[in-house]
Amino acid sequence: MYSFVLRRTLLALPTLLGVTLVVFVTIALIPGDPVSSLLGPAAPPQARQELAERLGLHDPLPLRYLTWLRHVVAGDLGTSIARQRPVTEILAAALGNTLILAAAAFALAVLGGVALGAAGAAFPGRWPGRICDALATVAVSAPQYAVALILVALAVGRLPTGGMRDPFTPGGFGDLLLHLILPSVAAALVPLGLIARMARTVLGDLLAGDLVEHLRARGLPERRVLAHAAHNAVPSLLTIGGLQLAYLVEGAVFVETVFSWPGLGSALFQALSQRDLPVVEAGVLVVAVCFVGVNLLVDTAHAAVDPRVRS
């Protein structure tokens, strides 16, 4: 098991290196001038020259990339151009808020998706199964941004529609849970639908397969038959669930923007509008590291459940 994890970790390193190169080159090619965004278009040429030299914008692109990569490996993500604060400090708080939202949405997606998928597999061709299949299709097809706006319109005056806590009378954990309801529901819809469809397919194939017929022929009670089927469905559900968790970490930009959730998506959106290149570069890199890390955890969990994967 340890050798399996080590191999997967070593394979992830070239991926992360490639991500750093793509992120840096892409951000460098984005139109715009960070010097103008800081000093204004009417700044004197001498001031613009001094700031550009201080930021290293006149250096060749390969040299800038190697310098940035060396600082990243050392744990230094730089200083925000717009806020004049360490990028690590800005992104640490934003990532923590995003993980709170992603965890709540992931819990809703897994519980709802597995329930819908299991019901659809248990009642194939009957009205309960058809209703569950229809709900899963609607969840996958519904535009996340539009759903978020609809939830805001319906919840005005009933539930908090912005921020993480009440700015006037913060109520601790209970207040946080109230503010989590709408954004977590909006973020969970697409993953819920995908998990439901995967669970429906996997459990349906297992329940109609030879294994279940053999277990029933041996006289096992239906509860144990279903337990065996669910155990055999775990590897597939782990894979799709892990991918959806990674999607929630990196794809919550729209939800965080609509609900004013101070997470990583909001921080990146604000940094892009300000041409704050260090924050954008480090933020995209953090998202990529989270995605690779989640996939590594999923592979490890898959190997722990299914010994065939380790070989």
Number of C-alpha atoms within 10 A of each C-alpha: 12 9 9 14 16 11 11 16 14 10 12 16 13 11 13 15 12 10 15 22 15 13 18 23 15 11 16 16 8 11 8 12 16 19 21 13 15 16 13 12 11 8 12 10 9 9 12 18 14 12 16 16 12 10 16 14 16 11 12 9 14 12 11 18 17 12 12 20 18 13 13 15 9 9 10 15 23 19 19 19 21 17 13 9 12 16 21 18 12 18 21 15 14 20 21 14 17 23 16 16 27 25 16 18 27 27 15 19 27 22 13 20 30 23 18 27 27 23 22 28 27 17 14 14 10 10 11 16 20 16 14 24 22 14 17 26 17 14 22 19 13 14 13 20 15 14 19 24 16 12 17 20 11 12 13 10 9 8 15 21 25 19 19 21 20 15 8 6 8 12 13 10 10 11 15 17 15 16 22 24 16 23 30 26 22 25 30 30 25 25 27 32 29 24 30 33 24 21 27 27 16 21 26 21 15 20 18 11 12 11 14 19 13 12 17 14 9 9 9 12 10 12 8 12 19 17 11 16 20 18 11 16 19 17 19 14 21 18 16 16 23 20 17 25 26 20 20 24 27 19 17 24 21 20 26 26 21 18 23 15 27 19 28 29 25 22 22 22 16 16 21 16 10 18 23 22 23 21 27 24 24 23 26 20 21 17 19 20 18 18 19 18 15 19 19 18 15 20 21 19 15 20 18 14 16 14 10 9 12 16 8
